[in-house]
Amino acid sequence: SYRLPHTVYVSQSGDDSNEGLSWATAKRSIASALTAASGGDEVWVAGDSGHPYVEKITLKDGVGLYGGFAGTEATRAERDWNVNVTILDGSGAGDVVTAPSGVSASTVLDGFTIRNGSRGIYCSSSSPAITNNTIIDNTGGGIYCYHSSPTITNNMIVGNSATGSYVAGGIYCYSSSPTITNNMIVGNSATGGNVGGGISC
């Protein structure tokens, strides 16, 4: 049966047992909100730079994941991801964000600081929209594209590193056709064979 798309809310004061359909009943983890969401839904995440979300997440096809909220907004246009810094922290190992096979261009990752993972974002046979994020201090590269065609727009990709063969500090593309527009890609590094500091395709 058809259901209207809705918004699932996440905040540091939330609880994963909540339904997540308002700020007052927000969930605590992004992963729980993504589990509750379906294609066409949005997940709104309230930011607090002193309290990162320490979790690794997997995007869901057709779901828009948006950071940068204060936790009071009624419309997405009210958010400010520069003020309400929303941090996804990979706790030093593993991919912070995974876009799995089949994730299409209607899938959005927008308004997050993605840090402290092996790879910041790993796209596998997928085409998400990656927009308005800061991807920083990941040790396996900022964005890794494998047979993928993401749209990468208006991001700060800074200070990421990678070591090995066929890697890049900033963006690595293997058999991929990304659209890379209006990003700042600065201070990334890679060592090994067939590598690129900023971008390697």
N, CA and C atoms as an extended XYZ file, in Angstrom:
603
Properties=species:S:1:pos:R:3:atomname:S:1:resname:S:1:resid:I:1 pbc="F F F"
N         0.836       -1.185        0.000 N   SER     1
C         0.000        0.000        0.000 CA  SER     1
C         0.878        1.245        0.000 C   SER     1
N         0.383        2.314       -0.601 N   TYR     2
C         1.158        3.547       -0.711 CA  TYR     2
C         1.103        4.337        0.594 C   TYR     2
N         2.243        4.913        0.975 N   ARG     3
C         2.245        5.811        2.123 CA  ARG     3
C         3.001        7.082        1.740 C   ARG     3
N         2.575        8.192        2.300 N   LEU     4
C         3.219        9.459        2.008 CA  LEU     4
C         4.617        9.482        2.627 C   LEU     4
N         5.588       10.087        1.932 N   PRO     5
C         6.922       10.223        2.515 CA  PRO     5
C         6.862       11.041        3.807 C   PRO     5
N         7.763       10.756        4.729 N   HIS     6
C         7.812       11.531        5.951 CA  HIS     6
C         9.259       11.779        6.365 C   HIS     6
N         9.429       12.534        7.429 N   THR     7
C        10.749       12.865        7.946 CA  THR     7
C        10.988       12.112        9.241 C   THR     7
N        12.182       11.550        9.381 N   VAL     8
C        12.612       10.903       10.617 CA  VAL     8
C        13.680       11.794       11.250 C   VAL     8
N        13.532       12.097       12.540 N   TYR     9
C        14.386       13.062       13.226 CA  TYR     9
C        15.389       12.348       14.129 C   TYR     9
N        16.597       12.951       14.243 N   VAL    10
C        17.654       12.407       15.087 CA  VAL    10
C        18.275       13.550       15.888 C   VAL    10
N        18.461       13.328       17.184 N   SER    11
C        19.170       14.320       18.006 CA  SER    11
C        19.916       13.612       19.124 C   SER    11
N        20.869       14.334       19.720 N   GLN    12
C        21.667       13.754       20.802 CA  GLN    12
C        20.814       13.456       22.033 C   GLN    12
N        19.691       14.134       22.171 N   SER    13
C        18.805       13.901       23.320 CA  SER    13
C        17.718       12.877       23.019 C   SER    13
N        17.756       12.280       21.842 N   GLY    14
C        16.727       11.333       21.447 CA  GLY    14
C        16.946        9.949       22.026 C   GLY    14
N        16.075        9.039       21.626 N   ASP    15
C        16.141        7.646       22.086 CA  ASP    15
C        15.710        6.758       20.922 C   ASP    15
N        16.458        5.709       20.677 N   ASP    16
C        16.150        4.865       19.523 CA  ASP    16
C        14.842        4.098       19.671 C   ASP    16
N        14.284        4.068       20.859 N   SER    17
C        12.966        3.447       21.026 CA  SER    17
C        11.841        4.388       20.605 C   SER    17
N        12.136        5.664       20.389 N   ASN    18
C        11.133        6.627       19.929 CA  ASN    18
C        10.744        6.357       18.485 C   ASN    18
N         9.589        6.875       18.086 N   GLU    19
C         9.147        6.705       16.706 CA  GLU    19
C         9.935        7.579       15.737 C   GLU    19
N        10.480        8.709       16.223 N   GLY    20
C        11.328        9.554       15.402 CA  GLY    20
C        10.606       10.469       14.437 C   GLY    20
N         9.320       10.700       14.634 N   LEU    21
C         8.544       11.477       13.665 CA  LEU    21
C         8.384       12.943       14.039 C   LEU    21
N         9.129       13.401       15.043 N   SER    22
C         9.180       14.820       15.405 CA  SER    22
C        10.467       15.048       16.179 C   SER    22
N        10.835       16.325       16.368 N   TRP    23
C        12.009       16.595       17.194 CA  TRP    23
C        11.789       16.108       18.629 C   TRP    23
N        10.570       16.221       19.108 N   ALA    24
C        10.269       15.810       20.483 CA  ALA    24
C        10.383       14.298       20.667 C   ALA    24
N        10.199       13.537       19.588 N   THR    25
C        10.281       12.077       19.678 CA  THR    25
C        11.434       11.552       18.821 C   THR    25
N        12.527       12.328       18.770 N   ALA    26
C        13.649       11.996       17.894 CA  ALA    26
C        14.343       10.710       18.315 C   ALA    26
N        14.959       10.061       17.346 N   LYS    27
C        15.826        8.927       17.614 CA  LYS    27
C        17.216        9.425       18.007 C   LYS    27
N        18.015        8.540       18.595 N   ARG    28
C        19.354        8.917       19.048 CA  ARG    28
C        20.426        8.627       18.006 C   ARG    28
N        20.256        7.578       17.217 N   SER    29
C        21.298        7.200       16.258 CA  SER    29
C        20.799        7.355       14.821 C   SER    29
N        21.740        7.695       13.957 N   ILE    30
C        21.416        7.830       12.543 CA  ILE    30
C        21.072        6.472       11.950 C   ILE    30
N        21.779        5.434       12.379 N   ALA    31
C        21.502        4.094       11.858 CA  ALA    31
C        20.070        3.669       12.149 C   ALA    31
N        19.581        3.960       13.352 N   SER    32
C        18.201        3.607       13.697 CA  SER    32
C        17.208        4.369       12.832 C   SER    32
N        17.499        5.642       12.573 N   ALA    33
C        16.614        6.444       11.725 CA  ALA    33
C        16.586        5.916       10.301 C   ALA    33
N        17.738        5.508        9.775 N   LEU    34
C        17.776        4.959        8.421 CA  LEU    34
C        17.014        3.644        8.337 C   LEU    34
N        17.056        2.847        9.392 N   THR    35
C        16.283        1.609        9.429 CA  THR    35
C        14.785        1.898        9.362 C   THR    35
N        14.376        2.985       10.026 N   ALA    36
C        12.956        3.344       10.057 CA  ALA    36
C        12.482        4.012        8.776 C   ALA    36
N        13.420        4.546        7.990 N   ALA    37
C        13.063        5.310        6.786 CA  ALA    37
C        12.886        4.390        5.582 C   ALA    37
N        12.078        4.868        4.629 N   SER    38
C        11.875        4.187        3.351 CA  SER    38
C        12.168        5.161        2.221 C   SER    38
N        12.253        4.640        1.008 N   GLY    39
C        12.506        5.481       -0.146 CA  GLY    39
C        11.526        6.632       -0.237 C   GLY    39
N        12.040        7.842       -0.442 N   GLY    40
C        11.220        9.044       -0.472 CA  GLY    40
C        11.223        9.803        0.837 C   GLY    40
N        11.652        9.153        1.920 N   ASP    41
C        11.721        9.814        3.226 CA  ASP    41
C        12.997       10.647        3.340 C   ASP    41
N        13.004       11.537        4.338 N   GLU    42
C        14.206       12.266        4.697 CA  GLU    42
C        14.540       11.996        6.156 C   GLU    42
N        15.827       12.011        6.487 N   VAL    43
C        16.307       11.923        7.857 CA  VAL    43
C        17.014       13.232        8.175 C   VAL    43
N        16.519       13.916        9.216 N   TRP    44
C        17.100       15.184        9.642 CA  TRP    44
C        17.873       14.965       10.931 C   TRP    44
N        19.139       15.412       10.958 N   VAL    45
C        20.009       15.139       12.085 CA  VAL    45
C        20.474       16.450       12.714 C   VAL    45
N        20.199       16.610       14.008 N   ALA    46
C        20.636       17.798       14.735 CA  ALA    46
C        22.118       17.684       15.065 C   ALA    46
N        22.844       18.787       14.898 N   GLY    47
C        24.272       18.783       15.131 CA  GLY    47
C        24.668       19.386       16.465 C   GLY    47
N        25.800       18.929       16.966 N   ASP    48
C        26.418       19.469       18.176 CA  ASP    48
C        27.895       19.133       18.053 C   ASP    48
N        28.728       20.140       17.746 N   SER    49
C        30.129       19.874       17.422 CA  SER    49
C        30.876       19.207       18.564 C   SER    49
N        30.399       19.372       19.799 N   GLY    50
C        31.056       18.739       20.938 CA  GLY    50
C        30.657       17.299       21.163 C   GLY    50
N        29.632       16.845       20.447 N   HIS    51
C        29.112       15.488       20.646 CA  HIS    51
C        28.899       14.824       19.284 C   HIS    51
N        29.925       14.188       18.745 N   PRO    52
C        29.773       13.524       17.443 CA  PRO    52
C        28.893       12.284       17.531 C   PRO    52
N        28.353       11.895       16.401 N   TYR    53
C        27.682       10.607       16.278 CA  TYR    53
C        28.765        9.580       15.928 C   TYR    53
N        29.133        8.763       16.886 N   VAL    54
C        30.186        7.772       16.677 CA  VAL    54
C        29.522        6.501       16.162 C   VAL    54
N        29.417        6.409       14.864 N   GLU    55
C        28.761        5.262       14.240 CA  GLU    55
C        29.144        5.199       12.778 C   GLU    55
N        29.013        4.022       12.218 N   LYS    56
C        29.238        3.815       10.787 CA  LYS    56
C        27.880        3.486       10.176 C   LYS    56
N        27.556        4.148        9.093 N   ILE    57
C        26.204        4.030        8.559 CA  ILE    57
C        26.215        3.540        7.115 C   ILE    57
N        25.097        2.968        6.716 N   THR    58
C        24.884        2.519        5.339 CA  THR    58
C        23.668        3.250        4.791 C   THR    58
N        23.862        3.964        3.697 N   LEU    59
C        22.765        4.720        3.096 CA  LEU    59
C        21.700        3.772        2.553 C   LEU    59
N        20.484        4.288        2.462 N   LYS    60
C        19.355        3.512        1.950 CA  LYS    60
C        18.826        4.193        0.689 C   LYS    60
N        18.563        3.403       -0.332 N   ASP    61
C        18.161        3.962       -1.620 CA  ASP    61
C        16.924        4.850       -1.493 C   ASP    61
N        17.030        6.047       -2.055 N   GLY    62
C        15.902        6.965       -2.102 CA  GLY    62
C        15.691        7.785       -0.857 C   GLY    62
N        16.535        7.597        0.170 N   VAL    63
C        16.403        8.348        1.418 CA  VAL    63
C        17.403        9.509        1.411 C   VAL    63
N        16.930       10.698        1.749 N   GLY    64
C        17.788       11.870        1.876 CA  GLY    64
C        18.239       12.033        3.315 C   GLY    64
N        19.553       12.015        3.555 N   LEU    65
C        20.119       12.146        4.895 CA  LEU    65
C        20.747       13.529        5.015 C   LEU    65
N        20.199       14.359        5.907 N   TYR    66
C        20.600       15.758        6.013 CA  TYR    66
C        21.062       16.092        7.426 C   TYR    66
N        22.242       16.675        7.559 N   GLY    67
C        22.731       17.200        8.830 CA  GLY    67
C        22.594       18.707        8.868 C   GLY    67
N        23.002       19.286       10.003 N   GLY    68
C        23.049       20.739       10.103 CA  GLY    68
C        21.865       21.385       10.771 C   GLY    68
N        21.075       20.611       11.503 N   PHE    69
C        19.892       21.158       12.165 CA  PHE    69
C        20.192       21.518       13.616 C   PHE    69
N        19.485       22.525       14.119 N   ALA    70
C        19.573       22.879       15.538 CA  ALA    70
C        18.653       21.998       16.382 C   ALA    70
N        17.628       21.462       15.757 N   GLY    71
C        16.664       20.619       16.471 CA  GLY    71
C        15.346       21.305       16.728 C   GLY    71
N        15.101       22.399       15.995 N   THR    72
C        13.842       23.136       16.142 CA  THR    72
C        13.175       23.421       14.797 C   THR    72
N        13.852       23.127       13.711 N   GLU    73
C        13.399       23.562       12.397 CA  GLU    73
C        12.123       22.850       11.939 C   GLU    73
N        11.329       23.599       11.198 N   ALA    74
C        10.125       23.033       10.590 CA  ALA    74
C        10.316       22.763        9.098 C   ALA    74
N        11.325       23.400        8.490 N   THR    75
C        11.627       23.179        7.079 CA  THR    75
C        13.126       22.950        6.916 C   THR    75
N        13.499       22.210        5.877 N   ARG    76
C        14.916       21.935        5.636 CA  ARG    76
C        15.688       23.202        5.313 C   ARG    76
N        15.033       24.184        4.703 N   ALA    77
C        15.703       25.427        4.337 CA  ALA    77
C        16.197       26.218        5.546 C   ALA    77
N        15.660       25.936        6.725 N   GLU    78
C        16.060       26.657        7.932 CA  GLU    78
C        17.393       26.189        8.509 C   GLU    78
N        17.868       25.046        8.113 N   ARG    79
C        19.087       24.498        8.732 CA  ARG    79
C        20.325       25.293        8.315 C   ARG    79
N        21.396       25.172        9.127 N   ASP    80
C        22.684       25.801        8.825 CA  ASP    80
C        23.780       24.818        9.245 C   ASP    80
N        24.319       24.074        8.280 N   TRP    81
C        25.302       23.037        8.613 CA  TRP    81
C        26.649       23.624        9.028 C   TRP    81
N        26.880       24.920        8.747 N   ASN    82
C        28.112       25.555        9.217 CA  ASN    82
C        28.041       25.913       10.697 C   ASN    82
N        26.847       26.186       11.192 N   VAL    83
C        26.650       26.514       12.612 CA  VAL    83
C        26.388       25.247       13.417 C   VAL    83
N        25.488       24.420       12.936 N   ASN    84
C        25.089       23.200       13.653 CA  ASN    84
C        25.900       22.019       13.095 C   ASN    84
N        27.188       22.009       13.440 N   VAL    85
C        28.108       21.033       12.872 CA  VAL    85
C        27.696       19.619       13.309 C   VAL    85
N        27.451       18.770       12.334 N   THR    86
C        26.935       17.420       12.580 CA  THR    86
C        28.020       16.430       12.182 C   THR    86
N        28.653       15.804       13.187 N   ILE    87
C        29.847       15.003       12.952 CA  ILE    87
C        29.508       13.512       12.976 C   ILE    87
N        29.939       12.818       11.939 N   LEU    88
C        29.937       11.356       11.900 CA  LEU    88
C        31.374       10.907       12.089 C   LEU    88
N        31.651       10.214       13.174 N   ASP    89
C        33.010        9.818       13.532 CA  ASP    89
C        33.140        8.302       13.418 C   ASP    89
N        34.115        7.855       12.626 N   GLY    90
C        34.280        6.430       12.382 CA  GLY    90
C        35.082        5.690       13.427 C   GLY    90
N        35.458        6.367       14.488 N   SER    91
C        36.188        5.779       15.623 CA  SER    91
C        37.471        5.068       15.219 C   SER    91
N        38.063        5.533       14.131 N   GLY    92
C        39.408        5.087       13.783 CA  GLY    92
C        39.522        3.878       12.897 C   GLY    92
N        38.425        3.256       12.504 N   ALA    93
C        38.513        2.061       11.664 CA  ALA    93
C        37.218        1.866       10.887 C   ALA    93
N        37.355        1.362        9.669 N   GLY    94
C        36.174        1.070        8.856 CA  GLY    94
C        35.690        2.277        8.082 C   GLY    94
N        34.799        2.030        7.136 N   ASP    95
C        34.217        3.097        6.330 CA  ASP    95
C        33.145        3.816        7.147 C   ASP    95
N        33.193        5.131        7.181 N   VAL    96
C        32.217        5.880        7.972 CA  VAL    96
C        30.843        5.800        7.315 C   VAL    96
N        30.786        6.049        6.002 N   VAL    97
C        29.521        5.990        5.254 CA  VAL    97
C        29.699        5.040        4.077 C   VAL    97
N        28.770        4.104        3.921 N   THR    98
C        28.777        3.190        2.782 CA  THR    98
C        27.537        3.435        1.941 C   THR    98
N        27.741        3.618        0.641 N   ALA    99
C        26.636        3.665       -0.321 CA  ALA    99
C        26.638        2.328       -1.051 C   ALA    99
N        25.745        1.404       -0.683 N   PRO   100
C        25.821        0.043       -1.211 CA  PRO   100
C        25.282       -0.065       -2.631 C   PRO   100
N        25.448       -1.237       -3.194 N   SER   101
C        24.996       -1.507       -4.554 CA  SER   101
C        23.519       -1.174       -4.716 C   SER   101
N        23.207       -0.472       -5.804 N   GLY   102
C        21.820       -0.142       -6.114 CA  GLY   102
C        21.363        1.204       -5.623 C   GLY   102
N        22.159        1.861       -4.776 N   VAL   103
C        21.777        3.200       -4.309 CA  VAL   103
C        21.833        4.169       -5.489 C   VAL   103
N        20.741        4.874       -5.711 N   SER   104
C        20.582        5.702       -6.902 CA  SER   104
C        20.794        7.185       -6.591 C   SER   104
N        20.621        8.008       -7.624 N   ALA   105
C        20.854        9.447       -7.495 CA  ALA   105
C        19.837       10.138       -6.603 C   ALA   105
N        18.749        9.464       -6.257 N   SER   106
C        17.771       10.056       -5.345 CA  SER   106
C        18.184        9.887       -3.885 C   SER   106
N        19.325        9.271       -3.657 N   THR   107
C        19.873        9.081       -2.315 CA  THR   107
C        20.831       10.222       -2.015 C   THR   107
N        20.650       10.900       -0.875 N   VAL   108
C        21.380       12.130       -0.593 CA  VAL   108
C        22.140       12.020        0.732 C   VAL   108
N        23.394       12.485        0.729 N   LEU   109
C        24.194       12.662        1.941 CA  LEU   109
C        24.627       14.119        1.946 C   LEU   109
N        24.093       14.924        2.891 N   ASP   110
C        24.205       16.375        2.775 CA  ASP   110
C        24.337       17.012        4.157 C   ASP   110
N        25.431       17.752        4.371 N   GLY   111
C        25.536       18.583        5.560 CA  GLY   111
C        26.241       17.961        6.750 C   GLY   111
N        27.182       17.042        6.519 N   PHE   112
C        27.871       16.348        7.607 CA  PHE   112
C        29.371       16.623        7.581 C   PHE   112
N        30.001       16.486        8.743 N   THR   113
C        31.446       16.341        8.829 CA  THR   113
C        31.727       14.859        9.029 C   THR   113
N        32.489       14.277        8.111 N   ILE   114
C        32.731       12.833        8.090 CA  ILE   114
C        34.221       12.630        8.348 C   ILE   114
N        34.540       12.035        9.472 N   ARG   115
C        35.945       12.028        9.907 CA  ARG   115
C        36.327       10.704       10.578 C   ARG   115
N        37.656       10.521       10.669 N   ASN   116
C        38.229        9.494       11.539 CA  ASN   116
C        37.791        8.077       11.160 C   ASN   116
N        37.704        7.832        9.839 N   GLY   117
C        37.430        6.480        9.380 CA  GLY   117
C        38.573        5.963        8.534 C   GLY   117
N        38.466        4.715        8.091 N   SER   118
C        39.405        4.233        7.084 CA  SER   118
C        39.117        5.003        5.795 C   SER   118
N        37.985        4.747        5.178 N   ARG   119
C        37.511        5.592        4.082 CA  ARG   119
C        36.352        6.427        4.612 C   ARG   119
N        36.331        7.689        4.229 N   GLY   120
C        35.227        8.528        4.679 CA  GLY   120
C        33.908        8.069        4.106 C   GLY   120
N        33.870        7.916        2.762 N   ILE   121
C        32.669        7.461        2.063 CA  ILE   121
C        33.088        6.401        1.051 C   ILE   121
N        32.423        5.258        1.072 N   TYR   122
C        32.697        4.185        0.121 CA  TYR   122
C        31.456        3.949       -0.726 C   TYR   122
N        31.590        4.139       -2.029 N   CYS   123
C        30.489        3.925       -2.969 CA  CYS   123
C        30.773        2.657       -3.770 C   CYS   123
N        29.863        1.677       -3.694 N   SER   124
C        30.013        0.423       -4.407 CA  SER   124
C        28.833        0.233       -5.348 C   SER   124
N        29.084        0.361       -6.644 N   SER   125
C        28.020        0.213       -7.656 CA  SER   125
C        26.816        1.070       -7.294 C   SER   125
N        27.084        2.332       -6.986 N   SER   126
C        26.031        3.228       -6.510 CA  SER   126
C        26.252        4.641       -7.037 C   SER   126
N        25.225        5.466       -6.914 N   SER   127
C        25.283        6.823       -7.488 CA  SER   127
C        24.631        7.852       -6.570 C   SER   127
N        25.038        7.950       -5.312 N   PRO   128
C        24.408        8.929       -4.419 CA  PRO   128
C        24.817       10.357       -4.748 C   PRO   128
N        24.058       11.304       -4.207 N   ALA   129
C        24.417       12.720       -4.268 CA  ALA   129
C        25.123       13.076       -2.966 C   ALA   129
N        26.388       13.468       -3.051 N   ILE   130
C        27.230       13.784       -1.894 CA  ILE   130
C        27.482       15.282       -1.924 C   ILE   130
N        26.841       16.030       -1.005 N   THR   131
C        26.768       17.479       -1.125 CA  THR   131
C        26.951       18.153        0.231 C   THR   131
N        27.675       19.263        0.243 N   ASN   132
C        27.791       20.146        1.429 CA  ASN   132
C        28.389       19.449        2.644 C   ASN   132
N        29.319       18.518        2.410 N   ASN   133
C        29.959       17.819        3.519 CA  ASN   133
C        31.405       18.266        3.687 C   ASN   133
N        31.935       18.081        4.897 N   THR   134
C        33.368       18.201        5.152 CA  THR   134
C        33.881       16.803        5.427 C   THR   134
N        34.794       16.341        4.591 N   ILE   135
C        35.330       14.979        4.683 CA  ILE   135
C        36.793       15.118        5.062 C   ILE   135
N        37.139       14.758        6.298 N   ILE   136
C        38.418       15.175        6.861 CA  ILE   136
C        39.037       14.080        7.739 C   ILE   136
N        40.357       13.972        7.660 N   ASP   137
C        41.135       13.114        8.565 CA  ASP   137
C        40.716       11.646        8.518 C   ASP   137
N        40.492       11.139        7.312 N   ASN   138
C        40.279        9.709        7.126 CA  ASN   138
C        41.563        9.094        6.564 C   ASN   138
N        41.904        7.891        7.014 N   THR   139
C        43.217        7.327        6.700 CA  THR   139
C        43.211        6.367        5.511 C   THR   139
N        42.042        6.138        4.899 N   GLY   140
C        41.967        5.324        3.689 CA  GLY   140
C        41.437        6.118        2.516 C   GLY   140
N        41.474        7.444        2.647 N   GLY   141
C        40.979        8.331        1.606 CA  GLY   141
C        39.630        8.930        1.950 C   GLY   141
N        39.311       10.036        1.275 N   GLY   142
C        38.057       10.732        1.554 CA  GLY   142
C        36.845       10.032        0.964 C   GLY   142
N        36.859        9.833       -0.359 N   ILE   143
C        35.763        9.157       -1.062 CA  ILE   143
C        36.365        8.104       -1.980 C   ILE   143
N        35.853        6.883       -1.913 N   TYR   144
C        36.325        5.793       -2.760 CA  TYR   144
C        35.152        5.319       -3.607 C   TYR   144
N        35.306        5.382       -4.919 N   CYS   145
C        34.235        5.009       -5.845 CA  CYS   145
C        34.621        3.734       -6.588 C   CYS   145
N        33.813        2.701       -6.453 N   TYR   146
C        34.041        1.432       -7.129 CA  TYR   146
C        32.832        1.136       -8.010 C   TYR   146
N        33.045        1.169       -9.319 N   HIS   147
C        31.951        0.974      -10.277 CA  HIS   147
C        30.766        1.873       -9.924 C   HIS   147
N        31.038        3.136       -9.657 N   SER   148
C        30.007        4.051       -9.153 CA  SER   148
C        30.041        5.381       -9.894 C   SER   148
N        28.929        6.085       -9.855 N   SER   149
C        28.818        7.383      -10.516 CA  SER   149
C        28.135        8.396       -9.596 C   SER   149
N        28.733        8.674       -8.441 N   PRO   150
C        28.125        9.653       -7.548 CA  PRO   150
C        28.250       11.075       -8.096 C   PRO   150
N        27.401       11.944       -7.595 N   THR   151
C        27.523       13.378       -7.853 CA  THR   151
C        28.117       14.008       -6.600 C   THR   151
N        29.306       14.592       -6.732 N   ILE   152
C        30.080       15.095       -5.601 CA  ILE   152
C        30.177       16.609       -5.750 C   ILE   152
N        29.424       17.344       -4.910 N   THR   153
C        29.241       18.779       -5.119 CA  THR   153
C        29.374       19.555       -3.815 C   THR   153
N        30.111       20.659       -3.860 N   ASN   154
C        30.182       21.631       -2.746 CA  ASN   154
C        30.683       21.008       -1.443 C   ASN   154
N        31.663       20.114       -1.543 N   ASN   155
C        32.239       19.501       -0.351 CA  ASN   155
C        33.623       20.064       -0.060 C   ASN   155
N        34.029       19.971        1.210 N   MET   156
C        35.401       20.229        1.620 CA  MET   156
C        36.046       18.869        1.872 C   MET   156
N        37.042       18.515        1.069 N   ILE   157
C        37.719       17.220        1.189 CA  ILE   157
C        39.160       17.546        1.565 C   ILE   157
N        39.462       17.434        2.857 N   VAL   158
C        40.663       18.063        3.399 CA  VAL   158
C        41.393       17.118        4.350 C   VAL   158
N        42.712       17.014        4.177 N   GLY   159
C        43.537       16.341        5.163 CA  GLY   159
C        43.328       14.850        5.281 C   GLY   159
N        42.896       14.200        4.195 N   ASN   160
C        42.757       12.750        4.196 CA  ASN   160
C        44.027       12.113        3.625 C   ASN   160
N        44.288       10.882        4.008 N   SER   161
C        45.479       10.189        3.528 CA  SER   161
C        45.127        8.758        3.151 C   SER   161
N        46.010        8.143        2.372 N   ALA   162
C        45.824        6.740        1.994 CA  ALA   162
C        47.173        6.143        1.648 C   ALA   162
N        47.322        4.855        1.928 N   THR   163
C        48.556        4.136        1.634 CA  THR   163
C        48.210        2.816        0.962 C   THR   163
N        48.931        2.488       -0.107 N   GLY   164
C        48.696        1.228       -0.795 CA  GLY   164
C        48.714        1.409       -2.290 C   GLY   164
N        48.246        0.430       -3.013 N   SER   165
C        48.151        0.507       -4.465 CA  SER   165
C        46.733        0.895       -4.864 C   SER   165
N        46.628        1.749       -5.867 N   TYR   166
C        45.339        2.182       -6.382 CA  TYR   166
C        44.506        2.846       -5.284 C   TYR   166
N        45.013        3.941       -4.778 N   VAL   167
C        44.312        4.716       -3.758 CA  VAL   167
C        44.493        6.196       -4.059 C   VAL   167
N        43.719        7.015       -3.371 N   ALA   168
C        43.892        8.465       -3.434 CA  ALA   168
C        43.540        9.047       -2.079 C   ALA   168
N        44.195       10.149       -1.752 N   GLY   169
C        43.877       10.815       -0.500 CA  GLY   169
C        42.503       11.457       -0.517 C   GLY   169
N        42.186       12.134       -1.613 N   GLY   170
C        40.913       12.837       -1.702 CA  GLY   170
C        39.791       11.980       -2.260 C   GLY   170
N        39.831       11.709       -3.577 N   ILE   171
C        38.801       10.912       -4.255 CA  ILE   171
C        39.490        9.879       -5.137 C   ILE   171
N        39.134        8.628       -4.966 N   TYR   172
C        39.646        7.571       -5.840 CA  TYR   172
C        38.495        6.973       -6.629 C   TYR   172
N        38.711        6.784       -7.930 N   CYS   173
C        37.665        6.268       -8.811 CA  CYS   173
C        38.182        5.060       -9.572 C   CYS   173
N        37.527        3.922       -9.394 N   TYR   174
C        37.856        2.709      -10.128 CA  TYR   174
C        36.661        2.319      -10.986 C   TYR   174
N        36.852        2.283      -12.303 N   SER   175
C        35.753        1.973      -13.231 CA  SER   175
C        34.508        2.782      -12.881 C   SER   175
N        34.716        4.067      -12.648 N   SER   176
C        33.635        4.944      -12.179 CA  SER   176
C        33.550        6.199      -13.029 C   SER   176
N        32.392        6.848      -12.977 N   SER   177
C        32.168        8.085      -13.740 CA  SER   177
C        31.490        9.123      -12.849 C   SER   177
N        32.182        9.598      -11.819 N   PRO   178
C        31.569       10.592      -10.940 CA  PRO   178
C        31.457       11.955      -11.611 C   PRO   178
N        30.566       12.774      -11.097 N   THR   179
C        30.503       14.190      -11.465 CA  THR   179
C        31.017       14.976      -10.272 C   THR   179
N        32.145       15.656      -10.440 N   ILE   180
C        32.843       16.322       -9.333 CA  ILE   180
C        32.834       17.822       -9.613 C   ILE   180
N        32.062       18.578       -8.814 N   THR   181
C        31.821       19.988       -9.106 CA  THR   181
C        31.966       20.853       -7.862 C   THR   181
N        32.767       21.919       -7.964 N   ASN   182
C        32.790       22.989       -6.960 CA  ASN   182
C        33.153       22.489       -5.563 C   ASN   182
N        34.133       21.584       -5.497 N   ASN   183
C        34.628       21.102       -4.210 CA  ASN   183
C        35.971       21.750       -3.893 C   ASN   183
N        36.306       21.827       -2.617 N   MET   184
C        37.649       22.202       -2.207 CA  MET   184
C        38.383       20.926       -1.791 C   MET   184
N        39.425       20.591       -2.529 N   ILE   185
C        40.172       19.354       -2.301 CA  ILE   185
C        41.607       19.776       -1.988 C   ILE   185
N        41.956       19.767       -0.688 N   VAL   186
C        43.186       20.400       -0.228 CA  VAL   186
C        43.895       19.528        0.798 C   VAL   186
N        45.224       19.413        0.682 N   GLY   187
C        46.023       18.815        1.735 CA  GLY   187
C        45.807       17.331        1.931 C   GLY   187
N        45.405       16.632        0.852 N   ASN   188
C        45.255       15.181        0.920 CA  ASN   188
C        46.530       14.524        0.388 C   ASN   188
N        46.825       13.314        0.833 N   SER   189
C        48.070       12.674        0.417 CA  SER   189
C        47.877       11.182        0.251 C   SER   189
N        48.714       10.589       -0.612 N   ALA   190
C        48.691        9.142       -0.818 CA  ALA   190
C        50.098        8.664       -1.127 C   ALA   190
N        50.431        7.470       -0.630 N   THR   191
C        51.719        6.858       -0.907 CA  THR   191
C        51.498        5.425       -1.343 C   THR   191
N        52.312        4.983       -2.324 N   GLY   192
C        52.189        3.632       -2.846 CA  GLY   192
C        52.277        3.646       -4.352 C   GLY   192
N        51.591        2.703       -4.987 N   GLY   193
C        51.608        2.611       -6.449 CA  GLY   193
C        50.298        3.014       -7.062 C   GLY   193
N        50.345        3.710       -8.196 N   ASN   194
C        49.141        4.161       -8.899 CA  ASN   194
C        48.226        4.950       -7.970 C   ASN   194
N        48.796        5.999       -7.395 N   VAL   195
C        48.072        6.762       -6.392 CA  VAL   195
C        47.923        8.216       -6.840 C   VAL   195
N        47.023        8.938       -6.173 N   GLY   196
C        46.870       10.370       -6.378 CA  GLY   196
C        46.627       11.040       -5.038 C   GLY   196
N        47.201       12.200       -4.862 N   GLY   197
C        46.964       12.919       -3.623 CA  GLY   197
C        45.555       13.463       -3.544 C   GLY   197
N        45.168       14.252       -4.567 N   GLY   198
C        43.831       14.829       -4.576 CA  GLY   198
C        42.803       13.887       -5.172 C   GLY   198
N        42.995       13.544       -6.468 N   ILE   199
C        42.066       12.672       -7.189 CA  ILE   199
C        42.868       11.682       -8.021 C   ILE   199
N        42.462       10.425       -8.031 N   SER   200
C        43.050        9.426       -8.908 CA  SER   200
C        41.924        8.633       -9.555 C   SER   200
N        41.968        8.546      -10.863 N   CYS   201
C        40.943        7.804      -11.613 CA  CYS   201
C        41.628        6.735      -12.449 C   CYS   201
